[in-house]
Amino acid sequence: MNRLATTFTGLEFDNPFVLASAPPTESKRKILKAFEAGWGGVVTKTIGLHPVENVAGPKTIFQRTSDVKPYVSRNKRQDTVSHSSWNWELISDQPLELWLPDLEEIKTTYPDRMLIASIMAGAGSEEEMENWRKLARACVNVGCDAIELNMSCPHMDRKDMGANIANDEDIIRDILNAVTSSVSVPIWVKLKPATSTLVAAAGAAYDAGAASISLCNTFPSLPLMDPETMKFEVEVDGLVTSGGLGGLAILHQALQRVSDISKAYPAGAISGIGGIRGFREAFNFIVHGAGNLQVCTAAMEEKGSGGVGVKLIQELKNDLNDYMERKGHASIDEFRGVARERIVEHSQVRRKSDAYNGGYDIAS
């Protein structure tokens, strides 16, 4: 009995663990190695049609802290533990015409694993809508099982792309209408987490045909400056711009967003992302409503795995299976969303005194 087998957005996953769209899924070589290691699926690094060129320096750093000197830094020190990742990397610089034969080979080699293509184009014109259609059709035609629409990348200069468009419900609907009219596979929508309008944006996406919402992508942030050198821990020619914070540092914020979407749309599918390093983090995403779990930073940090989490996926599967066997669960659906009704407004949490009136004077 495979307790980890999961049906998500109509797709049959061998297990619910998926490598997120990021450096671990930037090439055919890495994706094949990930499937060999046991990941249930991958979301490719985002494929686009516009020119891409990364910064002239490190694209990603890993930040650590310790209880001896409890400051966060990328500098290697003894007895430190992972705190977060930080990156200002753009989407894939490999063109579509090179991705397509790679995707076809990957799916042919591992037909039982789920291959989700992440794509991105612009907005505001019929030309850009056609770019979304072209990308989706091309990826599906070579065997991709689903499409993830990247509306959350925080590093785009173009104002009609990535996180810059994630708050516009009309644009979300237009893009989904373009893609869903072109392909028949499930469409996942990766939305910007750092916004007060996330729930409304998710609603617009579900209404327009999204099979799932993927969140959270990284949060906009800045790297630290060293007080001795007066240099940022990552910079180019002394300059830096906003990058994305990921890893354990965003776990609790990611859980809040998943909970918000799950409570607003309990029937909606959610692919949870943000700070999963082991079973406990994965469990928390599931009980807040996620039916699928995407991992990035922890896989990248694993030494000797080529950045795809060879040992990590075995640990995740084993620990989740052991828990489910011990608790008598046949699938994660039996405890998915169980925390939902226990997340309430402040006024619903019992106070020391029954006389408390929510901060208002009690009428005489």
C-alpha positions in Angstrom: 0.0 0.0 0.0 1.4 3.4 -1.0 0.1 5.7 1.6 1.9 8.6 0.0 0.1 8.3 -3.4 -1.8 11.6 -3.9 -4.3 12.8 -6.4 -3.9 16.5 -6.8 -5.7 18.6 -9.4 -6.6 15.3 -11.1 -3.0 14.2 -11.4 -1.7 11.0 -9.8 1.4 11.7 -7.7 3.6 8.9 -6.4 4.1 11.1 -3.4 3.1 14.7 -2.6 6.6 16.2 -2.6 7.6 18.3 -5.6 10.7 20.4 -6.4 9.7 24.0 -6.8 10.5 26.2 -9.8 14.0 27.3 -9.0 17.6 26.3 -9.6 17.0 22.6 -8.6 14.8 22.3 -11.8 16.8 24.5 -14.2 18.0 21.7 -16.5 17.2 18.3 -17.9 20.1 16.8 -16.0 18.9 18.1 -12.6 15.2 17.1 -13.2 16.2 13.5 -14.3 18.4 13.2 -11.1 15.5 14.5 -9.0 13.1 11.9 -10.4 15.7 9.2 -10.0 16.0 10.3 -6.3 12.2 9.8 -5.8 10.5 13.2 -6.0 6.9 12.9 -7.0 7.0 15.8 -9.4 8.9 18.9 -10.4 7.9 22.4 -11.5 10.5 23.5 -14.1 12.4 26.7 -13.7 10.2 29.3 -15.3 10.3 29.3 -19.1 9.6 32.5 -21.0 10.0 34.2 -24.4 11.6 37.5 -23.4 15.4 38.1 -23.1 16.9 37.1 -19.8 20.3 38.0 -18.3 21.2 37.6 -14.7 23.3 39.9 -12.5 27.1 39.8 -12.9 27.7 38.2 -9.5 26.3 35.5 -7.1 22.6 34.8 -7.8 21.8 33.0 -4.5 23.2 33.0 -1.0 22.3 31.0 2.1 22.1 32.7 5.4 22.8 31.0 8.8 22.6 31.8 12.5 23.7 30.3 15.8 23.1 30.7 19.5 26.7 31.7 20.1 26.6 34.8 17.9 22.9 35.0 17.0 23.2 37.2 14.0 22.2 36.2 10.5 24.9 36.1 7.9 26.0 34.2 4.8 29.5 34.0 6.4 30.4 30.4 7.4 30.8 30.0 11.1 30.9 27.0 13.4 27.8 25.5 14.9 25.4 27.4 12.7 22.0 26.3 11.3 20.1 27.3 8.2 18.1 30.5 8.5 17.1 31.4 5.0 18.0 31.7 1.3 18.2 35.0 -0.6 18.3 35.4 -4.3 17.8 37.9 -7.1 17.8 35.4 -9.9 15.6 35.7 -12.9 13.7 33.0 -14.8 15.4 30.5 -17.0 17.8 31.8 -19.7 17.4 28.6 -21.7 15.1 29.4 -24.7 11.9 27.5 -25.3 13.2 25.7 -28.3 15.9 24.1 -26.2 13.5 23.3 -23.3 11.0 21.4 -25.5 13.2 18.3 -26.5 14.4 18.2 -22.9 10.9 18.1 -21.5 9.9 15.4 -23.9 12.9 13.3 -22.9 12.2 13.8 -19.2 8.5 12.7 -19.6 9.4 9.7 -21.7 12.0 8.6 -19.2 9.7 9.0 -16.2 6.2 8.7 -17.5 4.8 8.1 -14.0 6.2 11.3 -12.5 4.4 14.6 -12.8 6.1 17.3 -14.9 4.7 20.8 -14.4 6.0 23.5 -16.7 6.3 27.0 -15.1 5.8 29.7 -17.7 5.8 33.5 -17.8 4.8 36.2 -20.3 3.6 39.7 -20.0 0.3 41.4 -19.9 -1.7 44.3 -21.4 -1.7 43.3 -25.0 -3.0 40.5 -27.3 0.6 39.8 -28.3 1.5 38.9 -24.7 -1.7 36.8 -24.3 -0.5 34.9 -27.4 2.9 34.4 -25.7 1.1 32.7 -22.8 -0.8 30.5 -25.2 2.3 29.6 -27.2 4.3 28.7 -24.1 1.4 26.6 -22.7 0.7 24.7 -25.9 4.3 24.0 -26.6 4.9 22.5 -23.1 1.8 20.4 -23.1 2.5 19.1 -26.6 5.7 17.6 -25.4 4.1 15.9 -22.5 3.9 18.3 -19.5 1.1 17.2 -17.1 0.2 20.7 -15.9 1.2 24.3 -16.2 2.1 26.7 -13.4 1.7 30.4 -14.3 4.4 32.5 -12.6 2.7 35.7 -11.4 4.9 36.0 -8.4 8.6 36.5 -9.4 9.7 39.6 -7.4 12.7 40.3 -9.6 11.2 41.5 -12.8 12.1 44.9 -14.3 9.2 44.8 -16.7 6.1 46.2 -15.0 3.8 43.8 -16.9 5.4 40.6 -15.5 5.7 38.5 -12.4 4.8 40.0 -9.0 4.1 43.3 -10.7 0.8 42.0 -12.1 -0.3 39.7 -9.3 -2.7 42.2 -7.7 -4.7 42.9 -10.8 -7.7 40.6 -10.9 -8.5 41.6 -14.5 -5.0 40.6 -15.7 -5.2 37.3 -13.7 -8.5 36.5 -15.4 -7.2 37.5 -18.9 -4.1 35.3 -18.6 -6.1 32.3 -17.3 -8.7 32.7 -20.0 -5.9 32.7 -22.6 -4.2 29.6 -21.2 -7.3 27.6 -20.3 -8.7 28.1 -23.9 -5.4 26.7 -25.3 -4.7 23.6 -23.3 -6.7 21.2 -21.3 -4.2 20.2 -18.5 -4.6 21.6 -14.9 -3.4 25.2 -14.5 -1.7 26.1 -11.3 -1.3 29.9 -10.5 1.7 31.0 -8.4 0.7 34.2 -6.8 2.6 37.0 -5.0 2.4 36.4 -1.2 3.5 39.9 -0.1 0.1 41.7 -0.6 -3.0 42.4 1.3 -5.1 41.4 -1.7 -3.9 37.8 -1.9 -7.3 36.2 -1.0 -9.1 38.3 -3.6 -6.5 37.5 -6.2 -6.8 33.8 -5.4 -10.6 34.0 -5.8 -10.2 35.6 -9.2 -7.8 32.9 -10.3 -10.1 30.1 -9.1 -13.1 31.7 -10.8 -11.2 31.9 -14.0 -10.3 28.3 -14.1 -7.2 27.8 -11.9 -6.9 24.2 -10.7 -4.7 25.3 -7.8 -2.9 28.2 -6.2 0.8 27.8 -5.5 2.2 29.8 -2.6 4.4 31.1 -1.2 7.1 32.4 -3.5 9.9 34.3 -1.9 9.3 37.5 0.0 10.9 40.8 -1.2 13.9 41.6 1.0 17.4 43.1 1.2 20.6 41.3 2.1 22.6 42.5 5.2 25.4 45.0 5.2 28.6 44.1 7.1 29.3 46.8 9.7 33.1 46.4 9.3 33.4 46.4 5.5 30.3 48.5 4.8 29.5 46.0 2.0 26.3 44.1 1.4 26.7 40.4 1.7 25.8 40.2 -1.9 26.2 43.1 -4.3 27.5 44.1 -7.7 29.8 47.1 -7.9 28.6 48.1 -4.5 24.9 48.1 -5.5 22.0 45.8 -4.6 18.3 45.6 -5.2 15.4 43.8 -3.8 15.7 40.0 -3.8 13.6 37.1 -2.6 13.8 35.6 0.9 13.1 31.9 1.2 13.7 28.9 3.4 12.8 28.5 7.1 12.6 32.3 7.6 9.4 32.5 5.7 7.7 29.3 7.0 5.2 31.0 9.4 4.3 33.7 6.9 3.7 31.0 4.2 1.5 29.0 6.6 -0.6 32.1 7.3 -1.1 32.7 3.5 -2.0 29.0 2.9 -4.5 29.2 5.8 -6.0 32.4 4.5 -6.7 30.9 1.1 -7.9 27.6 2.5 -10.4 29.3 4.9 -11.7 31.5 2.1 -11.9 28.7 -0.5 -12.0 25.4 1.4 -12.7 23.5 -1.8 -9.8 25.0 -3.6 -6.5 23.1 -4.2 -3.3 24.6 -2.8 0.3 23.7 -3.5 2.2 24.8 -0.4 5.7 26.3 -0.6 8.0 28.1 1.9 10.4 26.7 4.5 9.8 22.9 4.2 12.9 21.2 5.5 11.4 18.0 6.9 8.2 16.2 8.0 7.0 18.8 10.6 7.0 21.7 8.2 5.3 19.5 5.5 2.7 18.3 8.1 1.8 21.9 8.9 1.2 22.8 5.3 -1.1 19.8 5.0 -3.2 20.5 8.1 -3.7 24.1 6.9 -5.1 22.9 3.6 -2.2 22.1 1.2 -2.6 19.0 -0.9 0.8 19.2 -2.6 4.2 20.3 -1.2 6.9 22.2 -3.1 10.5 22.4 -1.8 13.5 24.5 -2.9 16.0 25.9 -0.3 16.4 22.7 1.6 17.1 20.7 -1.6 19.6 23.3 -2.8 21.5 23.3 0.6 22.0 19.5 0.7 25.7 18.8 0.1 26.6 16.3 -2.6 23.2 16.1 -4.1 23.7 18.5 -7.0 21.1 20.7 -5.4 18.1 18.4 -5.9 17.8 16.9 -2.4 18.6 13.3 -2.9 18.7 12.5 0.8 16.0 15.0 1.6 13.3 13.3 -0.5 13.9 10.0 1.1 13.7 11.5 4.6 10.5 13.4 3.7 8.8 10.3 2.3 10.0 8.0 5.1 9.0 10.3 7.9 5.6 11.1 6.4 4.9 7.5 5.8 5.9 6.5 9.3 3.6 9.1 10.8 0.7 8.0 8.6 1.2 4.4 9.4 1.4 5.1 13.1 -1.8 7.2 13.1 -3.7 4.9 10.8 -4.0 7.3 7.9 -4.5 5.9 4.4 -3.8 9.2 2.6 -2.9 12.8 3.5 -6.5 13.8 2.6 -7.6 12.3 6.0 -5.8 15.1 7.9 -5.6 17.8 5.2 -7.2 21.0 6.4 -7.9 19.8 10.0 -6.5 23.0 11.4 -8.8 25.2 9.3 -11.6 25.7 11.8 -9.2 26.3 14.7 -7.8 29.5 13.0 -10.2 32.2 14.3 -10.5 36.0 14.7 -8.9 37.6 17.8 -12.3 38.2 19.3 -13.0 34.5 19.3 -10.1 33.6 21.5 -11.1 33.4 25.2 -10.0 36.3 27.4 -9.1 36.5 31.1 -12.4 38.2 31.8 -15.9 37.7 30.3 -16.4 41.4 30.7 -13.9 42.2 27.9 -15.7 43.9 25.0 -13.2 43.9 22.2 -11.6 47.2 23.2 -14.9 49.1 23.3 -16.6 50.5 26.3 -19.4 48.4 27.6 -22.6 50.2 27.2 -24.1 51.3 30.6 
